[in-house]
Amino acid sequence: MDGEQHRPELSTGHRVTYLVGQRTGRRQLCRRGVVTGSPVVDEGTEVTWVPVQVDGTHDEAPQWITADAIIDVVSTR
């Protein structure tokens, strides 16, 4: 996505649903998790990355997800 959208609603503790991998046919795999820190913009590519603790992976490090892959954000406050 050119000039990727800034996602100000993304902050620590928000629950997100995001798309995984490439679209194949009519369906695409989705995952859910919790944002664990502030989004980071890669100045070279203008891609915003968000650290997400994927549901069910509490013993693993958060994964970095591109903000444009996030399709739903829910505040837990």
C-alpha positions as CSV (number, residue, x, y, z in Angstrom):
1,M,0.0,0.0,0.0
2,D,1.5,3.4,-1.0
3,G,1.9,5.8,1.9
4,E,0.4,3.2,4.2
5,Q,-2.3,4.4,6.5
6,H,-1.2,5.7,9.9
7,R,-3.1,3.6,12.5
8,P,-3.3,5.9,15.6
9,E,-5.8,3.5,17.2
10,L,-3.2,0.8,17.6
11,S,-1.6,0.8,21.0
12,T,-0.6,-1.6,23.7
13,G,-3.4,-3.8,24.8
14,H,-5.6,-3.5,21.8
15,R,-7.0,-6.8,20.4
16,V,-6.4,-7.1,16.6
17,T,-7.5,-9.5,13.8
18,Y,-5.1,-9.6,10.9
19,L,-4.7,-11.4,7.6
20,V,-1.9,-14.0,7.2
21,G,-0.1,-14.8,4.0
22,Q,-1.2,-14.3,0.4
23,R,-4.8,-14.4,-0.7
24,T,-5.6,-17.7,-2.4
25,G,-9.0,-18.0,-4.0
26,R,-11.8,-16.4,-2.0
27,R,-10.5,-17.0,1.5
28,Q,-7.5,-15.9,3.5
29,L,-6.3,-17.0,6.9
30,C,-6.9,-14.6,9.8
31,R,-5.3,-14.6,13.2
32,R,-6.0,-12.7,16.4
33,G,-3.7,-11.3,19.1
34,V,-2.9,-8.4,21.4
35,V,-0.7,-5.4,20.5
36,T,2.3,-5.4,22.9
37,G,3.9,-2.1,22.0
38,S,3.8,1.0,19.9
39,P,3.8,0.7,16.1
40,V,7.1,1.4,14.3
41,V,7.5,3.0,10.9
42,D,10.3,1.8,8.6
43,E,11.4,5.1,7.1
44,G,13.0,3.4,4.1
45,T,9.8,1.6,3.0
46,E,7.2,3.6,4.8
47,V,5.7,0.4,6.2
48,T,4.2,0.5,9.7
49,W,5.0,-2.6,11.8
50,V,3.0,-3.5,14.9
51,P,4.2,-6.0,17.6
52,V,1.5,-8.5,18.2
53,Q,1.3,-11.4,20.7
54,V,-0.6,-14.0,18.8
55,D,-3.3,-15.7,20.7
56,G,-2.1,-19.0,22.2
57,T,1.6,-18.1,21.9
58,H,2.3,-16.6,25.4
59,D,5.7,-18.3,25.6
60,E,6.9,-16.9,22.3
61,A,8.1,-13.4,21.4
62,P,5.6,-11.1,19.7
63,Q,5.4,-11.2,15.9
64,W,5.8,-8.0,13.8
65,I,2.7,-7.5,11.7
66,T,2.3,-4.9,9.0
67,A,-0.4,-2.4,9.9
68,D,-2.1,-2.8,6.5
69,A,-2.7,-6.5,7.3
70,I,-4.8,-5.6,10.4
71,I,-8.5,-5.7,9.6
72,D,-10.1,-5.1,13.0
73,V,-9.0,-3.3,16.2
74,V,-10.9,-3.6,19.5
75,S,-9.9,-1.5,22.6
76,T,-9.8,-3.6,25.8
77,R,-10.4,-0.4,27.9
